[in-house]
Amino acid sequence: MFDERQIEQYRSVRASQELRESVMSLEKSGKLYSFNRKTLSAVAACLVAVIALGSYFGMSAGVNAELVAVPQSASVYRWAADERVTVSFDINGGYTVKVESGYILQNGEQVNEVEYDGKAQIEWFVPAEGEHVLTVKKGLIIKQYRLYRNEQGCMLERK
């Protein structure tokens, strides 16, 4: 593959004397830095944990979803098709609201997911039967709420 002349040329490659002295002086002066990978990995993991916990507890304190208006029907257990429920959010910053059943009325359109920034209210149209789930997502934090009816009326609770 390589002839003898090429191998000899490769072996004869050397750094200049000035470059060699420069590198050696850096080594003697202690300006070369090396890090222990285990220590650096542990510090990085702690930093990630602090950021994740900070964002979780920062959002937990600032999230509030509550029912504002509930459907009025003749029977507590009987809903008409697609009853309207108004849900209010008190969240700082940007977040996403998603419904698994029914739809949100947004600018005259029926959507399942919408993004907000700050306080907001949604008009959520839910089917007549079953339990309905609403999801609020902010960054890595996801909170789910369950909408159902019982003897006291319409309820929204955190899952």
Disulfide bonds with the S-S distance in Angstrom:
none
